[in-house]
Structures are given as C-alpha cells and as structure tokens.
Amino acid sequence: MATAEQGSNRVMFGRVSKSGLMSFLSAQGILIFFLLSMVVFSFFSEQFLSQSNVMTVVRQASIIGIIAVGVTVVIIGGNLDLSVGSMLSFATVLVVDLHDKVGPTTAIILMFALTLMVGAINGFLVGFMRLNSLIVTLAMLSAIQGGILIYSGGQNVDIANQDGTWFSVFGRGYVAGIAVPVVIFAVLAIIVQIVMSYTSYGRRIFAVGGNPVAAVYSGIRKNWCVFSTYLISAFCVACAALVLGSRVMGSQNNVGQGYELLVLAGIILGGTSLLGGAGSIWKTVIGVLILGFIQNGLLLMGYPYYTQWLVTWVIIILAVWLDLANKRKRLLTTHS
Amino acid sequence: MFKKTTLAASILMLSATTASADGPYKIGITQNNVGVDSYQTTYESAFEKAAEANDNVEVVILDAGGDVARQIGQVNNLIQQRVDAIIIWPTNGQAVIPALRQAHRAGIPVIVTNSKIAEAGMEFIAAFSGPDNVQQGVSSAEMMCDALGGEGQIVQVAGQPGYTTAMERSQGFEERLAEVCPGVELVETQPADWNREKAQRVMENFLTKYNDIDGVYAGDDNMGVGALNAAKGAERAEGIIFIGATNFAVGYEAIERGEYYGSIYQSPVDDAEAALQTALDILAGKEVPKMNFFETPKITAANIGEFEKPVF
C-alpha cells in the first residue's frame, strides 16, 4: 500500500521533492487557505485589515473561543460536548436575571455554581456511568432548553441599569486598550494550554483520549479524568456567559442556540482530531480566529448572513478531510 | 391602553347580548410556540384572562411547541371535540392548510391569529386577526423619513429569513421608504434572527464597513437595542437614528432616554383579545371582514406618555 501510494505520487508529480511540497501544503493547508482568503478579502474591502475591524473580529470570536478552549479538552479526552450551546443560554439567562435580584457578585457565583453542576452531571454520566458522550450531551442540550423555559417562562431578561453596573466590564470593558473578552479568552487559552502540555494531568487526558485501555492499565483513573474535562468545559461556558450577558446586558432563551456547532467548527478547523488523544488549545485558537475572519469578511463583502453557514460547512469538510488524509499518510509512512 | 379598554368593553357587551341567544361557546386555540419568547407568553396569559372574563366562552388552550406535525394533530383533536371555533397561530403558513381544510369541511370556523397563512388556505378560514406587518414597515419608513429630514444613508437589521413577519415588515419599509424618501438610501440589509446578540454583531460589522450611517431600521426592538449597543460601544450612537418594531420594554426605555427614535407599539394583549373577539363575532353571526388588523400605532418620544411600558 505504502509503496503504491508513493509510486503514484511520483507518477503524478514527476519528482519526489514535489510530493514533499504537497505534503507540506496538505499539512499546513488550513493556514495557507486562511492567508489566501485574508488577501482576497482585503482586496474587496479596504476595512478588512484595519485595526478596528481586526479588534472587532477578535472580540466577536472570543465568546466562541472561550467555550472552544473547554470543549477542546473534552475532545482530547476522547469525548464530545454538544450541550455547550444551551448551557450558554442557561448561564446567560441566569446571570442576567439574578443580577438585578441579588446583585452582580452573588449572581456570578450562583451562575458558576449551577453551570458547573450541569457539567458535573455530564461528567458523571460519561465518566462514571460510561454512557456515550454524544447521546448524553445531546440529551442535556434539550433538557437545559426546557429548564430555561421553565425558569424564565419564556420572557426575555434584562439588566435595568446598564450603565451603572460594574458587571459591564466583562463584555464592554478594556484593559490596556484590549477588550476584556479578548483578555479572558487569551488568559484561559494560555493557562489551559500550559496545563495540557506541561502537567501530568494534561498528559493523562491525552492518554485517556488516545488509548483508554492502555491508560487504565498504566494506573490512570480514567473516570475521574473524563469527569474533570466536563468541569473544565462547564467552567469555560460560565466565563463565556459572563462575557455574553455583559455585552448584551440582557438575554433570551435561545441566545446560545447553534453555538455548539460553531465551537466544534473552530476546533476541527484548527486541526484537533475528533478521535481524541491529539490536538492542542493553540490550534483551536487559530481555528476559531479563522472562522471569525471568514465570517466577517463575507459580511463586509455584502453576502447575507446565511452564506456563512454554507462556507463554514465547506471549510469544515475540507479540514476534516485534510486531517484524515494526513493521518493516513503518517500511518503509511511509519509502517513502511 | 385606550385600545384595551374599548376591547374589554365590547367583549362584555357581546357576552351580554349572546348569552341569551346561544349557549356558551367552546373555542379551541392552538398556538405556535409559547415560552419561546415574551410576546407569545404574554399573548397566552392575555387570551386566558380574556376568556375567563367572559362567561359565555369556554376555551381549550393548546400549544404546538413550534412543531407543525403536532399542530396539525391538535387541529384534528379540536375537530373531534366538536369545538365551535378554532383559533390557530400557524407554526407554518403552508403546512397547516390541509388541517384547516378538514376543519372547514367539518363546518368549524377557523380564525388565524397573528401570522398569516399562505394564499391557498385563505378559502378555508373564516377570518384573520393580527397585526398588519406591511403597515408596520410603512409606518417605520415614515418615521425614518421624518427623523432624517429626507436625507441620509441607512442600514437594516431584519428578522429571521423566511419568516412572514420579517418579510412583510422589510417589504413595507423598503417600498414606502422609496416612495416618501428618495433621498434616503438603504445601503444594506442583514438578518439577525430576532436575536439581540446577533444584531449586535451585525451592527458592529456595519459600523466597520460604513463610515457614514445615519439610521438603522430593525425588525423588532430586541434587535434594535442590540444595534444600539453596538453603536454605543463604537461611540457612534449619537449621530444615528434607531427605529424598530414590536416595542419591547428595553426599546421603550431607550426611547425615554432619547437614544432610540421610535418603534411600533404592538401589544400581545390587544392581539389575543382581538383574536377572541373575532371568533365571538363570527359565532354570533356578525358580518366580519376576512382580514382584521388591530391597531399598531407609531411610538416616539412625542407620544410615549400615551402608552404603558410593555411587560416584555
């Protein structure tokens, strides 16, 4: 197999060096595609690469990004979390509604506690009960949606005094000229990246996701590892809810609808494999930013909102295909 | 709330007149998706209240949860129960038509409330009762024209694509704007799906793309306030006229603060009471027009005192 494929490369491209170029292209394909589209967009819109637009895009992408940091950990651990979108709605409605009732500090504490509880339920069902994570979190998605409707009775919630609360800092504030949502995104991404790369905890998550059986035989408490990834995911959702609630100063029941797909799109685009055991937060950050810039670029070029969905789909398929193609090649070369 | 009192009065009057003529009416209602937004939630409680206030009415209140199949099932159930009239808030203006035809064949008058159904179904219904969304777009265009003095460049943040209310408002707005205000140019429209956060994102992109925006028309106040948030964040709200529709509490407050120019006052209470009233009129054998629009007036800083703050 291996020799046959290398042989066909030679036939197709004449020389071996060209197949080396091709493998470089396919390995870095997404980054190259990203740079190309940036160039194309900047031809069509002079504002695209302006400082204010770049800041806007990064700020807009940071809510997705914050959640994606957590979900990446879940995926590296070999599972999925599809409940993050409705968890975001839940947490945002909660923190906004409680803000006027019990004050911002208590509201934030309660919101974090309840969101982590939802994460713990996910983690318990997947980690200890060994239930399929896709089903568990998909069921959680609709369960939470129901919970929000019961809680809010369908009413939109608002913060009455929008300009007079320090709660506004999370979504609208600036630190040294950088928007706070971006700061939260960056800090979370850096911390989680360090934890995943340089601590034994991080290595255990990789081991559990890559080869669960071997992980268990080497003494890793797999159940606890999986459980903890859902807590990290829930914590990130709670941070995102803080940003979203403060940015909008209100919330509605379906505010996070569809976020789970955008989050997954960003992660896959970055190159973290859905199969678990591989990936990095750094890649996810790139993936989320690519998604943000492409969506913004399409809008600036005047395409309607929903063209983004089509384009996003195409890019995801491309990314998954490149990921698979690379893996196949790596497998083949190590065997030969 | 001048409207509300007159409606309540007429309901009372009607109950007085029909009580002697005919026994209590059993009216079934199947709603679109209660709980999904404040408007529909308020509608349901207003409908319940109006029915309770009337001794001559017994209601069966159902909710389709946004699911067409379930709604069709509910219509069939109501036909089986032999209700005197069916009020339906269609989940989908096309797909519910066969069920409405069945009701029509069973001799049960159908009243469509709030959102229209497709033309093909009009022959099976007794009446439509709801807001005139095209007219709302027209009113918003007139307000925009007044506010800008006939000159300027504006953008539109529209509701969910494919949703009748969104399309009709846009259509009314765009057509009327071209008529009364050729000097005002609508440079771009983007949908934000009735979602405030999306509207905020869309507006942020508009602000980047256009250095000069004089006005924003939003398909409802929830999105309008999102656009306002974005403009405030970019410190460009001062020079921009914001006009919305379906006045929300947040929009009402923004008008009071002077940050938001105007909106369209559409009360779910009026909507619900008008639907029940239309059904009762039909059952009483009155001559009822096919299309019944309840009033949805313009609201600006000039007349805001005449309106109660919306509960949603």
Boltz contact constraints between the chains, C-beta under 6 A:
constraints:
  - contact:
      token1: [A, 47]
      token2: [B, 208]
      max_distance: 6.0
  - contact:
      token1: [A, 53]
      token2: [B, 208]
      max_distance: 6.0
  - contact:
      token1: [A, 56]
      token2: [B, 204]
      max_distance: 6.0
  - contact:
      token1: [A, 56]
      token2: [B, 208]
      max_distance: 6.0
  - contact:
      token1: [A, 60]
      token2: [B, 201]
      max_distance: 6.0
  - contact:
      token1: [A, 149]
      token2: [B, 35]
      max_distance: 6.0
  - contact:
      token1: [A, 153]
      token2: [B, 41]
      max_distance: 6.0
  - contact:
      token1: [A, 154]
      token2: [B, 35]
      max_distance: 6.0
  - contact:
      token1: [A, 154]
      token2: [B, 41]
      max_distance: 6.0
  - contact:
      token1: [A, 155]
      token2: [B, 38]
      max_distance: 6.0
  - contact:
      token1: [A, 156]
      token2: [B, 38]
      max_distance: 6.0
  - contact:
      token1: [A, 158]
      token2: [B, 250]
      max_distance: 6.0
  - contact:
      token1: [A, 248]
      token2: [B, 196]
      max_distance: 6.0
  - contact:
      token1: [A, 248]
      token2: [B, 197]
      max_distance: 6.0
  - contact:
      token1: [A, 255]
      token2: [B, 197]
      max_distance: 6.0
  - contact:
      token1: [A, 299]
      token2: [B, 205]
      max_distance: 6.0
  - contact:
      token1: [A, 300]
      token2: [B, 209]
      max_distance: 6.0
  - contact:
      token1: [A, 305]
      token2: [B, 190]
      max_distance: 6.0
  - contact:
      token1: [A, 305]
      token2: [B, 191]
      max_distance: 6.0
